[in-house]
Amino acid sequence: MKITAEQVLHIAALAQLELTEAEVAAMQRDLGAILDYVEQLKEIDVAGVEPMTHAATLVNPLRDDVVQAPPGPRALANAPARAGDLVAVPRFLE
């Protein structure tokens, strides 16, 4: 698919990017190639293909929930501020 320099400049403005003329030409080429590939993907017949949650089959996608003891004071050793056995964080709500 052909993408114009004006389209590239519009996308660059939306992304708050400043591109040189060489970068605009490179982006035209690259974005055009991406859009051509997407058009090729649209031609694939996916009827009967089940949707996937992951591209690869995972051996153990979710671990079992197991109740564990809290990490204890050693986990707080590097905390910038503590309040007893808790990490103290700055207040951010009024």
Secondary structure, DSSP 8 states (H G I E B T S, - for coil): ----HHHHHHHHHHTT----HHHHHHHHHHHHHHHHHHHHHHTS--TT----SSSS--SSSS----------GGGGTT-SSEETTEE-------
